């Protein structure tokens, strides 16, 4: 009897899913949502039902709308994607869907709380830490974003890209914040300078990091109360940018030469075994 009931559940779930997929393909999204909801009511562990339901709600949702129906669609999509991720935590695409609907519907704090639970379970997981940094940056909270980029850099201290991310985020925090306290700003820029210097020390021809370090110097020149120090930072910025461009041109020339060499090899006629 148990086997029979289990078989009936699978058949009923599959029928509801097929019906939902057909409605979805016909762009009958309200009907599709009803069918997918019926599928997960029959089998609450049927993961694909939640994923398809979430995607259907995203089709129904009008970004930026505050209409009650659109609020309902956004909430439905959020709930469906969260449940799917709980059942399939390794599915990165579903995580992207959740972040996307959270961003479109101005519900990123809920998304952050959702992924924070994963971080609390495993604070050494670099992937989660980077995701938290990106989410805070997307939410416009640069202060928190910097904090999480620093966590990521501390987890991989020998990775120049990790320190690069810290430095770039700090530059953004200073550049777009007109009302920072002077001491707070200069301490922040010191931290950004140290991060980008670590990136360059680890990767000596890292021209992107050099370019952003030169921008940090320019921020210091803009705000330093000492005219002599400001002139020094401007000079350092100019020198470093020139050096960065030299390394960039060198790297681009090497890439062009490698591409030309590869093209020449591809154009050579095939030799027969007897030649």
C-alpha positions as CSV (number, residue, x, y, z in Angstrom):
1,X,0.0,0.0,0.0
2,X,2.9,2.4,0.9
3,X,4.5,1.8,-2.5
4,X,1.1,2.4,-4.2
5,X,0.6,5.7,-2.4
6,X,4.1,6.7,-3.2
7,X,3.6,5.9,-6.8
8,X,0.3,7.9,-6.9
9,X,2.1,10.9,-5.3
10,X,4.8,10.9,-8.0
11,X,2.3,10.6,-10.8
12,X,0.1,13.4,-9.4
13,X,3.1,15.6,-8.9
14,X,4.4,14.9,-12.4
15,X,1.0,15.6,-13.9
16,X,0.8,19.0,-12.1
17,X,4.3,19.9,-13.2
18,X,3.7,19.0,-16.8
19,X,0.5,21.1,-16.7
20,X,2.4,24.0,-15.2
21,X,5.2,23.8,-17.8
22,X,2.6,23.8,-20.6
23,X,0.9,26.9,-19.2
24,X,4.3,28.5,-18.7
25,X,5.3,27.9,-22.4
26,X,1.9,29.4,-23.4
27,X,2.7,32.4,-21.2
28,X,-0.3,31.7,-19.0
29,X,1.7,32.4,-15.9
30,X,-1.1,32.7,-13.4
31,X,-2.3,29.2,-14.4
32,X,1.3,27.9,-14.4
33,X,1.8,29.2,-10.8
34,X,-1.4,27.4,-9.7
35,X,-0.2,24.2,-11.2
36,X,3.3,24.4,-9.7
37,X,1.8,25.2,-6.3
38,X,-0.4,22.1,-6.6
39,X,2.7,20.0,-7.4
40,X,4.6,21.1,-4.2
41,X,1.4,20.7,-2.1
42,X,1.3,17.1,-3.3
43,X,5.0,16.6,-2.7
44,X,6.6,19.3,-0.5
45,X,10.1,17.9,-1.2
46,X,9.8,18.2,-5.0
47,X,12.5,20.8,-5.5
48,X,11.9,21.6,-9.1
49,X,8.4,22.7,-8.3
50,X,9.8,25.5,-6.1
51,X,12.3,26.6,-8.8
52,X,9.6,26.7,-11.5
53,X,7.2,28.5,-9.2
54,X,9.8,31.1,-8.4
55,X,10.6,31.6,-12.1
56,X,6.9,31.9,-12.9
57,X,6.4,34.6,-10.2
58,X,9.4,36.5,-11.7
59,X,7.6,36.5,-15.0
60,X,4.5,37.9,-13.4
61,X,6.4,40.5,-11.3
62,X,6.7,44.1,-12.6
63,X,10.0,45.5,-11.3
64,X,9.6,48.6,-9.1
65,X,5.8,48.2,-8.9
66,X,4.2,48.7,-5.5
67,X,0.9,47.2,-6.6
68,X,-0.3,44.6,-4.1
69,X,-0.2,41.9,-6.8
70,X,3.4,42.6,-7.6
71,X,4.3,42.6,-3.9
72,X,2.7,39.2,-3.7
73,X,4.6,38.0,-6.7
74,X,7.9,39.2,-5.3
75,X,7.2,37.5,-2.0
76,X,6.2,34.3,-3.7
77,X,9.3,34.2,-5.8
78,X,11.5,34.9,-2.7
79,X,9.8,32.1,-0.7
80,X,10.0,29.6,-3.6
81,X,13.7,30.3,-4.3
82,X,14.6,30.1,-0.6
83,X,12.9,26.7,-0.3
84,X,14.6,25.4,-3.4
85,X,18.0,26.5,-2.1
86,X,17.3,24.8,1.2
87,X,16.6,21.6,-0.8
88,X,19.5,22.1,-3.2
89,X,22.1,24.4,-1.5
90,X,24.7,23.9,-4.2
91,X,22.7,25.3,-7.0
92,X,24.3,28.7,-7.8
93,X,21.8,29.6,-10.5
94,X,19.0,29.5,-8.0
95,X,21.0,31.7,-5.6
96,X,21.4,34.2,-8.5
97,X,17.6,34.1,-9.0
98,X,17.0,34.9,-5.3
99,X,19.5,37.7,-5.4
100,X,18.0,39.1,-8.6
101,X,14.4,39.2,-7.3
102,X,15.6,40.6,-4.0
103,X,17.4,43.4,-5.8
104,X,14.5,44.2,-8.2
105,X,12.0,44.2,-5.4
106,X,14.2,46.2,-2.9
107,X,14.3,43.2,-0.5
108,X,18.0,42.7,-0.4
109,X,18.1,42.8,3.5
110,X,16.0,39.6,3.5
111,X,18.4,38.0,1.0
112,X,21.3,39.0,3.2
113,X,19.6,37.5,6.3
114,X,19.0,34.3,4.4
115,X,22.7,33.8,3.4
116,X,23.9,35.1,6.8
117,X,22.4,31.9,8.2
118,X,24.8,29.9,6.0
119,X,27.7,32.0,7.1
120,X,26.9,31.5,10.7
121,X,27.1,27.7,10.1
122,X,30.4,27.9,8.4
123,X,32.3,31.3,8.8
124,X,35.4,29.9,7.1
125,X,33.5,29.3,3.8
126,X,35.2,31.8,1.4
127,X,32.4,31.5,-1.2
128,X,29.8,32.6,1.3
129,X,32.0,35.5,2.6
130,X,32.5,36.8,-0.9
131,X,28.8,36.5,-1.6
132,X,28.1,38.6,1.6
133,X,30.5,41.3,0.4
134,X,28.9,41.4,-3.0
135,X,25.4,41.6,-1.5
136,X,26.3,44.5,0.8
137,X,27.9,46.3,-2.1
138,X,24.7,45.7,-4.2
139,X,22.6,47.0,-1.3
140,X,24.7,50.2,-1.2
141,X,26.2,49.5,2.2
142,X,29.9,50.2,1.4
143,X,31.0,50.1,5.0
144,X,29.6,46.6,5.5
145,X,30.9,45.6,2.0
146,X,34.5,46.6,3.1
147,X,34.2,44.6,6.3
148,X,33.3,41.5,4.3
149,X,36.0,42.0,1.6
150,X,38.4,42.2,4.5
151,X,37.1,38.9,5.9
152,X,37.7,37.4,2.5
153,X,41.2,38.7,2.3
154,X,42.0,37.4,5.7
155,X,40.8,33.9,4.6
156,X,43.2,34.0,1.6
157,X,45.9,36.5,2.5
158,X,48.2,35.5,-0.4
159,X,45.6,36.2,-3.0
160,X,46.3,39.7,-4.6
161,X,42.8,39.9,-6.0
162,X,41.4,39.7,-2.5
163,X,43.4,42.7,-1.3
164,X,42.6,44.5,-4.6
165,X,38.8,44.1,-3.8
166,X,39.4,45.7,-0.4
167,X,41.2,48.6,-1.8
168,X,38.7,49.3,-4.6
169,X,35.8,49.2,-2.1
170,X,37.6,51.6,0.2
171,X,38.3,54.0,-2.7
172,X,34.5,53.9,-3.5
173,X,33.6,54.6,0.2
174,X,35.8,57.7,0.2
175,X,35.0,59.0,-3.3
176,X,31.2,58.8,-2.9
177,X,31.1,60.0,0.8
178,X,31.4,63.7,1.0
179,X,30.7,64.1,4.7
180,X,33.2,61.6,6.2
181,X,35.1,62.9,9.3
182,X,38.7,63.9,8.3
183,X,40.4,61.5,10.6
184,X,38.0,58.7,9.6
185,X,38.6,59.3,5.9
186,X,42.4,59.4,6.2
187,X,42.4,56.2,8.3
188,X,40.2,54.6,5.7
189,X,42.5,55.6,2.9
190,X,45.5,54.3,4.8
191,X,43.7,51.0,5.0
192,X,43.0,51.1,1.3
193,X,46.5,52.0,0.5
194,X,47.9,49.1,2.6
195,X,45.5,46.6,0.9
196,X,46.5,47.7,-2.6
197,X,50.2,47.7,-1.7
198,X,49.8,44.1,-0.5
199,X,48.2,43.2,-3.9
200,X,51.1,44.8,-5.8
201,X,53.7,43.2,-3.5
202,X,52.2,39.8,-4.2
203,X,51.8,40.5,-7.9
204,X,54.5,43.0,-9.0
205,X,53.1,43.8,-12.5
206,X,49.5,44.0,-11.3
207,X,48.6,47.2,-13.2
208,X,44.9,47.2,-12.2
209,X,45.9,47.4,-8.6
210,X,48.5,50.0,-9.3
211,X,45.9,52.1,-11.1
212,X,43.5,52.0,-8.1
213,X,46.4,52.7,-5.7
214,X,47.1,55.8,-7.7
215,X,43.4,56.8,-7.2
216,X,43.8,56.2,-3.5
217,X,46.8,58.6,-3.6
218,X,44.6,61.2,-5.4
219,X,42.0,60.9,-2.7
220,X,44.7,61.6,-0.2
221,X,45.8,64.6,-2.2
222,X,42.3,65.9,-2.4
223,X,41.7,65.8,1.4
224,X,45.1,66.1,3.0
225,X,45.2,69.3,5.0
226,X,48.9,69.7,4.4
227,X,49.7,71.3,1.0
228,X,53.1,69.7,0.9
229,X,51.7,66.2,1.6
230,X,48.9,66.8,-1.0
231,X,51.6,67.6,-3.6
232,X,53.5,64.5,-2.6
233,X,50.4,62.3,-3.1
234,X,49.7,63.8,-6.5
235,X,53.3,63.2,-7.6
236,X,53.1,59.6,-6.3
237,X,49.8,59.1,-8.1
238,X,51.2,60.3,-11.4
239,X,54.3,58.2,-11.2
240,X,52.4,55.0,-10.3
241,X,49.8,55.5,-13.1
242,X,52.6,55.9,-15.6
243,X,54.2,52.6,-14.3
244,X,50.8,50.9,-14.4
245,X,50.3,51.9,-18.1
246,X,53.7,50.6,-18.9
247,X,52.8,47.2,-17.5
248,X,49.4,47.3,-19.1
249,X,50.9,48.0,-22.5
250,X,53.5,45.3,-22.0
251,X,50.8,42.7,-21.1
252,X,48.6,43.7,-24.1
253,X,51.6,43.4,-26.5
254,X,52.4,39.9,-25.1
255,X,48.7,38.9,-25.5
256,X,48.7,40.2,-29.1
257,X,52.0,38.4,-29.9
258,X,50.6,35.1,-28.4
259,X,47.4,35.5,-30.4
260,X,49.3,36.1,-33.6
261,X,51.6,33.1,-33.0
262,X,48.6,30.9,-32.3
263,X,46.9,32.1,-35.5
264,X,50.0,31.4,-37.6
265,X,50.2,27.9,-36.2
266,X,46.5,27.3,-37.0
267,X,47.0,28.5,-40.6
268,X,49.9,26.1,-41.3
269,X,49.0,23.2,-43.6
270,X,48.8,19.8,-42.1
271,X,51.9,17.6,-42.9
272,X,51.5,14.1,-44.0
273,X,53.2,11.3,-42.1
274,X,55.8,10.8,-44.8
275,X,57.1,14.4,-44.8
